[in-house]
Amino acid sequence: MSEQTILNKRAMRFVLITVFIYSAGFGIIMPALPDLIQALEGFTLSEATRMGAWIGATYAIFQFALGPLVGNLGDRFGRRPVFLVSLFAFGFDFLLMGMAQSIVWLFIGRAIAGGLGAIFGPANAAMADLSDEKDRAASFGMVGAAFGIGFIIGPAIGGLIADPHLVEGLFAAIGMNDTARFMAEHSTRLPFFFAALMAFANFIYGWFVFPETMPKENRRHFRLNRANPLGALMNLGTVPSLLPVALVYFLWSFAGQIYPASWSFFAKAQYGWDTKMVGLSLTAVGISMAFCQALVIKRAVNYFGERRTAQIGMTFGLAGFILLALITNGTIALVLCFVMGLQGIAQPALNSMMSRRLPADRQGELQGFNGSMAALAFLLAQLIFNFTLAYFTSAAAPVHFPGAPFVIAAVFAAISLTTLTLLRRAPEAEAETAKDV
C-alpha cells in the first residue's frame, strides 16, 4: 500500500470521525436546548419555541453569509486549515452556550458556529478530493452515515445527562452527595460541556493526524467576488445544468430542516415527551440514518442512478411528513423514527449530481455554496416552521395543531420532487442509461 493511499485513508477516517462528533454534539444538546432557553428567561414552551427559532436563525444567517468564503478559502489554502478552524469554533460555541448567563450568550455562540464552525462544507469538499466521480455519492453517503451514527449516540447521551434525577442518583450512589446536588442543579448545561469536550479533543487529534487532502496543483487563487453567496451563485450559474439541481437541493433541504429546527419542540407539544423520550426518538432517527447512508445509498445509486435515488428518498420523506402531521400517538411516531433515514438518501445523490459537474479545483466553492443554501433553508425553516408551531400551540390558535409545520414541509417536499422529475437531464448525460444524472 502506497504512502499516499495510507494518508488518504487516514484523512477519510478523520473526516468521518469529525462528522460523527459534530452530529453527536448537536444531538447531545438538542434535547436540552428547550429547557435551557426556558430556564434562562422563564419562558413557556411556546415562547421558548419562538426564541429557539431566532437562535437557530442566527446560526443560519452567519453560515449563509460566510459559507462561500470558507469554501473558497479551502480551494485556495487547502482543506486542513479550514477544517481545524471550524473544529475549534464548533467547540467554542458549545462551551459558550454551556456557560450562558442569558439568551444573548446563546446567540453569540450560534453566530460563531454558523460563521466558522459548520463542518459539512469542509467535510464534503475533503471527501470530494479523496473520491473518484463514480464513488462520490457513496462518499457523501459515508458522511451521512457518520452523521447518523452520531445521532444514535448523541441524543441518547444528551437525554440522560440532562435528566437531573438520573444525574443526582448516579453521583449519590457513589457517595458524592454534594457533587450530586450540584450536578443535578446544572444538569441542563451538562450536555453542552460534554459536547464542547468532544469537539476540542477532536481538534487536538486532528492537529496531529489530519493531512492535507487537496493537491497543490488543484488550488486556485482566492477571489473575493466569488466568496459570497451572490458571487458564488453567479459563478456557478455559468455551469450548464447546475442551478436547476441546486434549486431542487434547496427546496428539499428546506423541507428536511423540519427535524433539526422543530423536532425537540414539536415532540414535547404533540406527544408530551420529556427530555429522555426526545433523546430516544432522535436516537431512533440516527439508527435509521446510519443504516441507510452506510448500506443503502451506494447500492441505490449503482442500481437506480443518482436522479432516481434522490426521487426515492424524497418520496419516503414526503410520506413521513404527512404521517407525522396527522399522527398524535407517540408510540407510532417513535416507530416512524426508525424509518425516517430513508429520506436521507436523497441529499447525497443530489450533492453528487452537482459535484460531478465541476472540476476538482471548484469542489470547495460548490460545497461552500451548498452550505449557504442549506443555511438559508435552515434560516427559513427556523422562522417558518417554529413560528407556525408556536402559533398553533398557543392560546390564540383557532385549533391546537402541532402538526402544522409538517404540512408545510410536505408541500415543499412535493414541489422539490416534482421539480426534479421535470428537469431535463444534463447535456453530457443525455445518451446515458437509467443511471443518467
Buried (B, 14 or more C-beta within 10 A) or exposed (E): EEEEEEBBEEBBEBBBBBBBBBBBBBBBBBBBBBBBBBBBEEBEBBBBBBBBBBBBBBBBBBBBBBBBBBBBBBBBBBBBEBBBBBBBBBBBBBBBBBEBEEBEBBBBBBBBBBBBBBBBBBBBBBBBBBBEEEBBBBBBBBBBBBBBBBBBBBBBBBBBBBBBEBBBEBBBEEEEEEBBBBBBEEBBBBBBBBBBBBBBEBBEBBEEEBBBBBEEEBBBEEEEEBBBBEBBBEBBEEBEBBBBBBBBBBBBBBBBBBBBBBBBBBBBBBBEBBBBBBBBBBBBBBBBBBBBBBEBBBEBBEEBBBBBBBBBBBBBBBBBBBBBBEBEEBEEBBEBBBBBBBBBBBBBBBBBBBBBBBEBBBBBBBBBBBBBBBBBBBBBBBBBBBBBBBBBBBEEBEEEBBBBBBBBBBEBBBBBBEBBEEBEEBEEBEEEEEBBB
